């Protein structure tokens, strides 16, 4: 499968960030992103009811343990797609190839990707089945919002930390710091997405910010979380992590902070401009001298 093409078709931010990583971490993170994007597409599938989405996630989980089931699943998803997004539909069709590519990784990396994706899918199933209210997905407390952020982003933070520690043994010197701040890092990024997309999510029947919680409270929590993200990035830098790993994490944190600034600023904009994204990217991107491997993750 063409990994770079699927990144371009499914995520603007990750298509920028993942190629910053050095190999072999780059390919692993790209495959992890696409695997989680499959789960996200099933969870968010606007063309399916919540029970159908939950069953699809159950099937997804079964295929992680038994990849021979992937071809049958991909065929059924093609007959009745969960979404109209062409990039996501195209990725769902490649589910068998995606699992095959993951199967070519070293055994510990396979375990990291598949076990974390399985836990996320299980959490998504629980949220879909327990958080429904008149056909909508509704969270009713800040605790439920934080639990959801853990399912879809905190687990990703755990996955990335596990891959970084596996691929760069020198990072063991800051292992405890990375583990201490990985969940807040993931939560902060997801809270920014929740705030940024709250109008579109509400239109799709997803109410992530409870009525009992103010947007300012969520903004303040996201700010605190992103302070932990900065500690995480600086720990990587202090331990001598490859420049691409530092840049990858730094880009995510910096874009999130910039988005919060827009959300808290005057006007009705919820996104930073493409020009600002490119400016931030250029300021963080390592030079060729800093990056021993500059090939795309294909």
C-alpha positions in Angstrom: 0.0 0.0 0.0 1.1 3.6 -0.6 1.4 4.9 3.0 2.2 8.4 2.1 -0.8 8.7 -0.3 -3.2 7.6 2.5 -1.6 10.1 4.9 -2.2 12.9 2.4 -5.8 11.8 1.8 -6.8 11.4 5.5 -4.9 14.0 7.5 -3.4 17.4 6.8 -1.5 17.7 10.1 -0.1 14.1 10.3 0.9 14.2 6.6 3.2 17.1 7.6 4.3 15.7 11.0 5.0 12.0 10.3 7.6 12.5 7.6 9.7 14.4 10.1 10.4 11.1 12.0 13.5 9.1 11.3 13.2 5.5 10.1 12.2 2.9 11.3 10.0 5.0 13.7 8.5 6.9 10.7 7.0 3.8 9.1 5.7 2.4 12.4 4.0 5.7 13.4 2.5 6.1 9.9 1.0 2.6 10.0 -0.2 3.3 13.6 -1.9 6.5 12.5 -3.7 4.7 9.6 -4.8 1.8 11.8 -6.3 4.3 14.3 -7.8 6.2 11.4 -9.7 3.0 10.4 -11.1 2.7 13.9 -12.0 6.4 14.0 -13.8 6.1 10.6 -15.9 3.2 12.0 -16.6 5.0 15.3 -17.6 8.3 13.5 -19.4 6.7 10.6 -22.2 9.2 9.9 -24.0 6.8 7.6 -24.3 4.1 10.3 -26.3 3.8 13.5 -24.4 3.6 16.8 -25.1 -0.2 17.2 -23.7 -0.8 13.7 -20.6 1.2 14.4 -20.1 -0.7 17.7 -20.4 -4.1 15.8 -17.9 -2.9 13.2 -15.4 -2.0 15.9 -15.9 -5.4 17.4 -15.1 -6.9 14.0 -12.1 -4.6 13.6 -10.8 -5.9 17.0 -11.3 -9.5 15.9 -9.4 -8.9 12.7 -6.4 -7.5 14.7 -6.1 -10.9 16.3 -7.0 -12.8 13.1 -5.9 -10.8 10.0 -7.4 -13.4 7.7 -10.8 -11.8 8.5 -9.7 -8.4 7.1 -10.5 -9.0 3.5 -14.1 -10.0 4.2 -14.6 -7.0 6.5 -13.1 -4.6 3.8 -15.5 -6.0 1.3 -18.5 -5.5 3.6 -17.4 -1.9 4.4 -17.2 -1.2 0.6 -20.7 -2.4 0.1 -22.1 -0.2 2.8 -19.5 2.5 3.7 -19.7 4.2 7.1 -18.9 7.6 5.6 -18.8 9.7 2.5 -15.2 10.8 3.0 -13.3 9.5 0.0 -10.0 9.3 1.8 -11.5 7.3 4.7 -13.4 5.0 2.4 -10.2 4.3 0.4 -8.3 3.5 3.5 -11.0 1.1 4.7 -10.6 -0.8 1.4 -6.9 -1.2 2.2 -7.5 -2.7 5.7 -6.0 -6.1 4.6 -2.9 -4.5 3.2 -2.5 -2.3 6.3 -2.6 -5.3 8.6 -0.1 -7.1 6.2 2.3 -4.2 6.4 2.0 -4.1 10.2 2.8 -7.9 10.1 6.1 -7.1 8.5 7.3 -5.0 11.5 9.5 -6.5 14.3 7.5 -8.5 16.8 7.6 -5.9 19.7 6.5 -3.1 17.4 3.6 -5.2 16.1 2.5 -5.9 19.6 2.7 -2.2 20.5 0.5 -1.1 17.5 -2.1 -3.9 17.7 -2.5 -3.9 21.5 -3.0 -0.2 21.8 -5.4 -0.1 18.8 -7.4 -2.9 20.3 -7.8 -1.0 23.6 -8.9 2.1 21.7 -11.5 0.2 19.7 -12.9 -1.4 22.9 -13.2 2.0 24.5 -14.9 3.4 21.5 -17.4 0.5 21.6 -18.2 1.2 25.2 -18.7 4.9 24.6 -21.0 4.3 21.6 -23.2 1.9 23.5 -23.3 3.8 26.9 -23.2 7.4 25.8 -26.3 7.5 23.6 -29.1 9.9 24.1 -31.9 10.1 21.5 -29.6 8.8 18.8 -26.8 11.2 19.7 -23.4 10.6 21.5 -23.6 12.7 24.6 -21.0 13.1 27.4 -22.4 14.2 30.7 -19.4 15.2 32.9 -15.8 16.5 32.7 -14.8 13.0 33.9 -16.5 11.4 30.9 -14.8 13.8 28.6 -11.4 13.0 30.0 -12.2 9.3 29.8 -13.1 9.7 26.1 -9.9 11.7 25.6 -7.9 8.8 27.1 -9.6 6.3 24.8 -8.9 8.2 21.5 -5.7 10.2 22.4 -4.2 9.1 25.7 -3.7 5.6 24.4 -2.0 7.1 21.3 0.4 8.9 23.7 1.2 5.6 25.3 1.7 3.9 21.9 4.1 6.7 20.8 6.1 6.6 24.0 6.4 2.8 23.8 7.7 3.1 20.2 10.1 5.9 21.0 11.6 3.9 23.9 11.8 0.7 21.8 13.4 2.4 18.8 15.8 4.7 20.7 17.1 2.9 23.8 19.0 6.0 24.9 15.6 7.5 25.9 15.5 5.2 28.9 17.2 8.0 30.9 13.9 10.1 30.6 11.5 7.1 30.5 9.8 8.1 33.8 9.3 11.7 32.6 7.8 10.6 29.3 5.4 8.2 31.0 4.4 10.8 33.5 3.4 13.3 30.9 2.2 11.2 27.9 -1.5 11.0 28.9 -1.8 14.8 29.5 -0.1 15.4 26.1 -2.7 13.2 24.4 -5.5 14.7 26.4 -4.5 18.2 25.6 -4.3 17.5 21.8 -7.8 15.9 21.9 -9.3 18.7 24.0 -8.1 21.2 21.3 -9.9 19.1 18.7 -13.0 18.9 20.8 -13.1 22.7 21.2 -12.2 23.4 17.6 -14.8 21.0 16.1 -17.6 21.4 18.7 -20.0 23.0 16.2 -19.5 20.4 13.5 -19.6 17.6 16.1 -22.9 18.8 17.5 -24.3 18.9 13.9 -23.3 15.3 13.6 -24.9 14.3 16.9 -21.8 14.2 19.0 -21.8 16.4 22.2 -18.4 16.0 23.8 -18.5 19.2 26.0 -21.1 18.5 28.7 -23.7 21.2 29.3 -22.5 21.4 32.9 -19.0 22.3 31.8 -18.0 25.6 30.4 -15.8 26.0 27.3 -13.5 28.1 29.5 -13.0 25.2 31.9 -12.1 22.9 29.0 -9.7 25.6 27.6 -8.0 25.9 30.9 -7.6 22.1 31.2 -6.1 22.0 27.7 -3.6 24.8 28.5 -2.5 22.8 31.6 -2.2 19.6 29.6 -0.1 21.3 26.9 2.3 22.5 29.6 2.9 18.8 30.2 3.3 18.3 26.4 6.1 20.9 26.6 7.8 19.0 29.4 7.5 15.8 27.3 9.2 17.5 24.3 11.9 19.0 26.3 12.7 15.6 28.0 13.1 14.1 24.5 15.5 16.9 23.6 17.5 16.7 26.8 18.0 12.9 26.3 19.4 13.4 22.8 16.4 12.0 20.9 16.7 12.1 17.1 15.9 15.6 15.8 12.9 14.1 13.8 11.3 12.7 17.0 11.7 16.0 18.8 10.3 17.9 15.8 7.3 15.5 15.4 6.2 16.0 19.0 7.1 19.7 19.1 5.0 20.4 16.0 1.9 18.7 17.5 2.2 20.7 20.7 2.9 24.0 19.0 0.0 23.7 16.6 -2.3 22.9 19.5 -1.2 25.9 21.5 -1.6 28.1 18.4 -5.1 26.8 17.9 -6.0 27.5 21.5 -4.8 31.1 20.9 -7.2 31.4 18.0 -10.1 29.9 19.9 -9.5 32.4 22.8 -8.9 35.3 20.5 -11.4 37.7 19.0 -13.5 36.7 16.0 -15.2 33.4 15.1 -12.3 31.5 13.6 -11.6 28.0 15.0 -8.6 27.1 13.0 -5.2 28.5 12.4 -4.5 29.5 8.8 -2.6 27.3 6.3 0.0 30.1 6.2 0.5 29.9 10.0 0.7 26.1 9.9 3.4 26.4 7.2 5.3 29.1 9.3 5.2 26.9 12.4 6.3 23.8 10.4 9.2 25.7 8.8 10.4 26.9 12.2 10.4 23.4 13.7 11.4 21.2 10.7 15.0 19.8 11.2 17.6 20.6 8.6 18.9 17.9 6.3 22.0 17.8 8.4 19.9 16.9 11.4 18.0 14.1 9.7 19.9 11.1 8.5 16.9 9.7 6.5 14.7 12.1 4.5 12.8 9.6 2.3 9.0 9.6 2.5 7.3 6.9 4.6 6.3 4.6 1.7 
